């Protein structure tokens, strides 16, 4: 069960990142697939390298899409993802890279060490984000989610907020990629995690309290296969 | 004026001569289409198929003296995308098309080949192409195994190792192929079947293999037969070993047949099937395929999807060199890295003396060839 808890924490963080980009940044960020893969490849050298690379990728994506509509920004993010994927393919050449995996025992259950760290980081991110959401400081974020033009009229620095969202989520996903990868790395690795998280985010987005529902759905969907 | 006219006439003749020469040159070049899953579920296999196709283009000239040009088209992971890619290749004037990955793709492409009168050689999929041939489709051939041969090899492995029990794990996106293989295994071995399970595509449930591992551990079988040739099989094996599983894993190959992957995992007793294993010398091409692939692409050569795509291209090149493509394919024999191919009812004769699949097992850092 420990493994399922870590996995659901990971998917919660991933799907909240997608929701944040969509609701605040006005982009369905498909680049996350390649950010995750980029992190996984960088973990060959050092997992911490994923942080500056993820932040830079998020920053570049913001700069290149800030003037675009949701639809165009989403299409651009897909192209951006493919570009990163192709660069990885050219640079690393090889089809599969096997990474060493360290096992640890937690509460009598053997789990992959880096997956446990990824679970803890995801939990920390979700907790901090929910605390922020409950504070008064989140008002700018909420207004921007509701109506971008209204937010600008009220003096919210929308571009700055979008930059922060895209950079932080980009950093998080790349870092999670360096930790939560399955120990075998290949250029299309990130898509499976993205697709699964988009499903969770889409279901959660139906509800007003989307972020809370993302936690619920991530947990339910992660545990579902256990029963079938 | 007359001089100008003479000059124009001479110039026109010269130009037309050049064009004729160019056309002659083009005539000598054989264009072969290759359906490669560059995108979608099977894109990892697409990379090795594309690399192998490029190597075949090089070897066709060097070894057989045939000037071929491979034209690659992305067939994705759906039958519709494979059909579109096939039509596009046919429009480019290829003499034959090889490749595609999954069984549903191969079935649709076989029909399209018949409609467009372009030869198609299925180099990976094990779909029921026999029914298409029985219906009178002369344009479809297969140099890959048929489903029964997959089962034959797995049953052979159970026999060689004297396994008392086995457990089957299928991969949901390849259900057609896995089901047919499992039926044959069940019907041809005396070992006890301890159970059957399927794990889902990672796009639907990325960690479903963990559930399959738990069930496999409970089964306590001596051999686990794994139907997934992709990356999830690696996650499965690693999780299984981590949880203390002791069974021998028999894989259909693909990712788990790559030496670099096996070395990286460092887990003993992983068996796999392959069309040929590095170190064997089935024909003069076997060694050359493995060595040149590593030299050019800086990685281990794939020994099923890649190797058979390579062979399929060389088969077309050799047959076309002899004369009418269909007639030559039906009656001739052709060199490949996996052995010498002959076709009976348009199916390569796997299991014959000159064309046999191989089984290897990874132990103590190296691959032992069992058959």
Interface residues (C-beta under 8 A of the other chain):
Chain A: X3 X7 X89 X93 X94 X95 X96 X97 X98 X99 X101 X103 X110 X112 X182 X183 X184 X186 X187 X188 X189 X191 X192 X193 X195 X196 X222 X224 X225 X226
Chain B: X43 X44 X47 X48 X200 X201 X202 X203 X204 X205 X206 X207 X208 X210 X211 X231 X234 X235 X238 X242 X243 X255 X258 X260 X261 X263 X264 X265 X297 X298 X299 X302
